[in-house]
Amino acid sequence: MNRNWTMVFVAGLFEISWVIGLKHAYNWWTWTLTAIAIGASMDLLIRASKRLPVGTTYAVFTGIGTAGTVVLEMALFDEPVSAAKLLLIALLLGGVIGLKTITQEKEAEPKGGRS
């Protein structure tokens, strides 16, 4: 996995953190961590989108965030588990992995811009 896709993956992990933080934050410290996670998530997503196709980047980012949030809510916070949820998460991840697999990176442009 190259650097740009790694940034998308880490941005997705931060997204999971802040989405769960919005629901479970209870004091200034947890709200501060949630705000930091929002900033880090958006910053990494924007940086990765400069070199990757925006649509695919955003789809992968939201897929990681959605699947991760649902799985962690089920594992850590007693959210009900159902076969339908697990099937839909598998379908979502299949689509995200498929998009990532067929997407090509943009070629790096020279520092001076286009000629």
RAMO-V477838 format. One record per pair of residues at least 12 apart in sequence whose ideal C-beta (glycine too) atoms are under 6 Angstrom apart, sorted by the first residue. I is the first residue (numbers start at 1). J is the second residue. D is the distance in whole Angstrom. If there is no record, write none. Layout:
i->I j->J d->D
i->I j->J d->D
This chain:
i->4 j->48 d->5
i->4 j->51 d->5
i->4 j->52 d->5
i->7 j->44 d->5
i->7 j->47 d->6
i->7 j->48 d->4
i->8 j->48 d->5
i->8 j->57 d->6
i->8 j->60 d->5
i->8 j->61 d->6
i->10 j->44 d->6
i->11 j->41 d->5
i->11 j->44 d->4
i->11 j->45 d->4
i->11 j->61 d->6
i->12 j->61 d->5
i->12 j->64 d->3
i->12 j->65 d->5
i->14 j->37 d->5
i->14 j->40 d->5
i->14 j->41 d->4
i->15 j->41 d->5
i->15 j->65 d->4
i->16 j->65 d->6
i->16 j->68 d->4
i->16 j->69 d->5
i->17 j->37 d->4
i->18 j->34 d->5
i->18 j->37 d->4
i->18 j->38 d->5
i->19 j->69 d->5
i->21 j->34 d->3
i->45 j->61 d->6
i->51 j->105 d->6
i->51 j->106 d->6
i->52 j->105 d->6
i->53 j->103 d->6
i->56 j->99 d->5
i->56 j->103 d->4
i->59 j->99 d->5
i->60 j->96 d->5
i->60 j->100 d->5
i->63 j->92 d->5
i->63 j->96 d->3
i->67 j->89 d->5
i->67 j->92 d->6
i->67 j->93 d->6
i->70 j->89 d->6
